[in-house]
Amino acid sequence: MILRRSAKSACRFFKRFRRETSANALILTAFGMPMVIGGGGFAIDFAQYYLWKRELQYAADQAAMAAAWELAENPNSTEWAARGLTEFNANEAVTADFNGAPTIVKSHYAGVLNNAVTVNASATKRLPFTSYFTKNDTTVSVMSQAAFTGGATVSNCLISLEEGDSDAIRLNGDALFTAGCGIMAMSNSKRLCVTSFNEAGECVTKDDGTSGWEGRDAIVVNGQPTIDAGSITSAGTIDDQLNYMTDDIILENVPQDQLVDPFKDVVAPVDLVSNEGSYTCKATGKGKNSGETVELGIARPGIYDRGLTVACDTTFQAGIYVINGGTLKINGDHRVIGNDIMFVLTGGAQLALGGTAQTNLDNTVDVAVDGTEINLQGITYDTLMTYPGMTDEWAKAMMGMLIFEDPDSEGANPSGEGNGHLFAGTSNTWISGSVYLPKSSITMAGTAQVANMCLMIVANKVTLTGTTDMTEFCPEGESHETSVIYGTVKLIA
């Protein structure tokens, strides 16, 4: 009986409890408070974490950019890491008391070795709410990478105009180039690592065991040349061997539009020359020592169809010589003097300057030379102005030009391979002025000196053979014009 009354009483209580709703909010609040408090705690911790990460990332970005700019402005700088650290510290405030020292190292980007700077930074501190559950400090880590292309003020006296092919400039054998006036290749051909670099900076091989390197450099080395050019610049990559052969500034991957053809807008003065040129060798008597008949030659300005070959000791009179096809052969078998002259090559005309009559034009390393004197000096402004139709602007652009290949002609080897032009000489070879061969390659061999004006050689491709010995490109007290290569930096990660 008592049990039955107790059961009925409990049943009535629960029915009344079920109908009562005035305390529901309190119950729901009690159940929800842990989530509300936890969410708020995590939100505060996340905001703190985000603040740390954002500040660290910004400081790392600025450090990477600063270090990269230091290397862009001075590829040989030893202060790039210190400059990056200074910039890192200057852009950090909230995490300054609990961050670790950042690591700032050179790295690799887009398959090129050591063309970027990578900064890694971290900060460790306890987050109030999160640490209640993890019992550990929280570490924020960031990474930033900036790629750079170096810049410098340079002068260039040896220039390749080829824009896309590899081997635009080849430094072969034991060639000696210590003129200190700059080498430049406009080619954007690159040798790139298409896999990745390991910690030692080596390109990882492909899965099939073949090399991870692909492509070829714009400037290549074959042998052990001695190079002291002051600067070596290219729109593409430059053979890594040069890093161990010279202390020159090496500028790779320079934007192509910063590399300028100095004679791009100059028009060959072919139409200004209408008369036919003439060349004669005449006997002048017996030589005092040998008793043999001596011949002296006179070459007069004008048009020479099918080339011109020096056949005796010769003097070139001042003026413009248009060589229409054939070969302009001025070899070392004869004494040749020409002051205030310009040779214009058109119709596929080929140049063989220096060496001997047996010198070939197949770009071989060995070139025979002798000691006979050759002295050729570029044309002057005054002589150019004697030609009808010549303008002041045109004459100023061409003055000093010694050899000019017509850019509108097919060139001696338009493909850039095979037979091109040959520039060979001895210690008795004196060449001054500009040599412009935009359609053809040139092989340089032997020795040459300059007299009254600086020498500049511009060609589609340039090869220095093992017999090249070029130590001067300007007379004492003169120098080539300088140009500014602007470094570039971009944040890539």
Helices and strands as residue ranges (DSSP letters): H 2-19, H 24-73, H 80-90, E 103-109, E 112-125, H 130-134, E 138-149, E 152-155, E 158-160, E 169-173, E 176-177, E 183-185, E 192-193, E 213-214, E 219-223, E 226-227, E 231-234, H 242-245, E 249-251, G 256-258, G 269-272, E 278-286, E 293-300, E 302-305, E 308-309, E 313-316, E 319-324, E 327-330, E 336-346, E 350-353, E 374-378, H 381-384, H 392-398, E 401-405, E 421-425, E 429-446, E 455-464, E 469-470, E 482-485, E 488-491
